[in-house]
């Protein structure tokens, strides 16, 4: 650094600074450096304050969003559950009106019987459905006059006002057609929220109405389980309808988040208030942890920023401090130059020339930047021109593509202006109308499209009427389109819809025309296939039963005799298995041809399935029918079937039944003819058999086949019901199960009466339906066990036929694995006779299921002749002593000794014993004296419906409870 000093020496003149000392002295005030440091620190403090305020706002926003999400879920789930409840009410209303008892009592105006039936149906549905809580069943006539109501449910007394009276008034105001559609409404009745649904009795014309009233709070309570929240349901008057057991108290801590949703009636009146609370402890903890981490990170970041800023500030202000020092030295006569360091604002007073150079350089840089901006602008302009050109090409391509698409559509498409003048037509429209596009453009649409109504053949002059209110989703209109120039009529369906522009204004009209010619031909073909057998071209079973119903209905008003024949080929399976299915198909074709040759004009022949045929002989009594069928027997016997150089003699068995008024239904008539055919087969085949009511064997078979139909209907209509009978432990040994019982099966007929299994199980065994029943019992029992919280050892009876089938074993294993229940809760009972008759398959069946954890009981033990000899081969856990020995052990010493010996053998083999038919306390005491482990019978507990069984932990006893 260069230093210069000017002063006076020996009288010579020396230059001194002209600046006075007073002006150079700086006032005592804050320096620039201190001011800047204070400003930086203030900014840092403001940053920290912003972090804290942002955290508070974020916390409020997070809680608000959580609450809005909870209320939105309540809204969605409430609507879903209310809609589900409405659907179940509709299903219940439709199911009730199809009951025969209801139809009979309603249409006979039997109010007493109708009241009794309503109470009975109320109890039945209230006890079995489980997902709907009925409050009232009410029946009105077609003028909405009260006909009957269930005694159970809401107490209405003699008041005229029924639940949801506004819905009833609304239905009265509707037209007759609109009343056919079910209507539902939420309402208040005696300050209790209810959901009512009114269903028309009759689908085409209302004969009356059924009002189903239920408690919506019962369905809405499922929100707690589905959303995993604590729930409180109340009326708008704060009457609690439902509240979760873990609902928070009135002054909850910050651990819970609350949300509310109000359900309103159609008129907007609040009905139900749903409040939900969810535990947000984890969310609150995580939020606090995030807050702490954010504040710590923000503080560290601000402090680091302050340190860096102060360091930069200190280094940046060094030249300014040097300038300040030099200014102070001027007062002493020293002038110093300082280095060219620091920012331009500080170095400018030091080097003015450099400032000018820097300014010139800045101007040059600005000029270069301006040139660069001009180049960028030119590049953007070039790209814009290229884009515009590309868009124009795309627009033309899209126009051509749309034109090709329009020409490729298989339907006719015509567009018109709002006034109805044709604008365009595709080739299909040209072909259908007979007009070319050039000829049609500008002409009225009605002139181009010459359409007629199909039935009246009147001209359609208003195909685009009321176009403002139409859309392409409207139902198409069927018409006959007359082709211009040739007058060819084509069956079509057309629909007209408005075309909207970007502003949703109607810019024109589009008419889509669909040619129905091919579809009609396809419909005729499908109709033939639906009613005829593909192999023989005879009518199928469905069409045959339809014609049988027609003849059966005509028989009630006619004295003309008609006869039904059921034909079944003998030994058809031999040919089918020996020569293959192709040979079997060819044989069926030849038999069909032979049968048609023997028929009279007007007789109806059908293939009912497999090798079975049905024959309706019109105006034909039994004697004439016997003559015709004997001719059929002779023709079949004389026919020799040849296949691959092998010749076969064909026989057929025929059952004959007269079509009379003695039958309740065509199905019963067909069943009797089938029974007669089976009887003919059992008596030597190749013969005919006339059905008579005096034939005991035939009647027995007919009854069993009748039970087959009833079993099928019971399965389809879910009219089987499971019962539970408790099995009591007699000894003091510990038991890991809270309860032990047996599942019993009952059938409910259409009148609501209970049918014992002994009535229908023999028919199910004979006609191979027992496996389906066993599978249903297992599936329903597993569903019940999956809903039961306590350990209940449940015994299920299996038939010998089911145990012998490998496929049935696979079904049982799959159902157990899919249910996720403990297999130890299942005990399968197999009768001693079934186990001995299917010993190998029974052992395999039991071994597989025991590996899963299931147990087995040998039922009716002691009834067989070789009980003890087979016992060592069967891996059973329980012996159920036959009830014929147990029922009188308190009186018969011989039976006492037999029960004792069976019990002792079972205990030696490590098998527990169960005594059946424990009907008195004296029998139970005798069983305890012998040492029998368990007892089952009416002295222990009577069977109760499985749906009404509850396990009371306090008393340890099962009891009935409506569900």
Secondary structure, DSSP 8 states (H G I E B T S, - for coil): --EEE----TT-------S-HHHHS--SS--HHHHHHHHHHHHHHHHHHHHHHHHHHHHHHHHHHHHHHHHHHHHHHHHHHHHHHHHHHHHHHHHHHT-HHHHHHHHTT-HHHHHHHHHHHHHHHHHH--S--EEEEEEEETT--EEEE-SSSS--TT-S--TTHHHHHHHHHS-TTGGGS-EEEEEEETTEEEEEEEEEESSSS-SEEEEEEE-HHHHHTHHHHHHT-EEEEEETT--EEEE-TT---TT--TTEEEEEEEEE-TTS-EEEEEEEEEE-HHHHHHHHHHHHHHHHHHHHHHHHHHHHHHHHHHHHTHHHHHHHHHHHHHTTTEEE---S-S-HHHHTTT-HHHHHHHHHHHHHHHHHHHHHHHHHHHHHHHHHHHHHHHHHHHHHHHHHHHHHHHHH-SSEEEEE-TTSBEEEE-HHHHHHHS--HHHHTTSBHHHH-EEE-TTT--B---TTTTGGG--TTS--EEEEEE-TTT--EEEEEEEEEEEE-TTS-EEEEEEEEEE-HHHHHHHHHHHHHHHB-TTT-SB-HHHHHHHHHHHHHHHTT----EEEEEEEEETHHHHHHHH-HHHHHHHHHHHHHHHHHT--TT-EEEEEETTEEEEEETT--HHHHHHHHHHHHHHHHH-EEEETTEEEE-EEEEEEEEE-TT-S-HHHHHHHHHHHHHHHHHTTSSSEEE--TT-HHHHHHHHHHHHHHHHHHHHHTT-EEEEEEE-EE-S----SSSEEEEEEEEEE-TTS-EE-HHHHHHHHHHTT-HHHHHHHHHHHHHHHHHH--S-EEEEEEE-HHHHT-HHHHHHHHHHHHHHT--GGGEEEEEEHHHHHHTHHHHHHHHHHHHHHT-EEEEEEETSSSSHHHHHTTS--SEEEE-HHHHTTTTT-HHHHHHHHHHHHHHHHTT-EEEES---SHHHHHHHHHHT-SEE-STTT---EEGGGEEE-TTT--EEE---
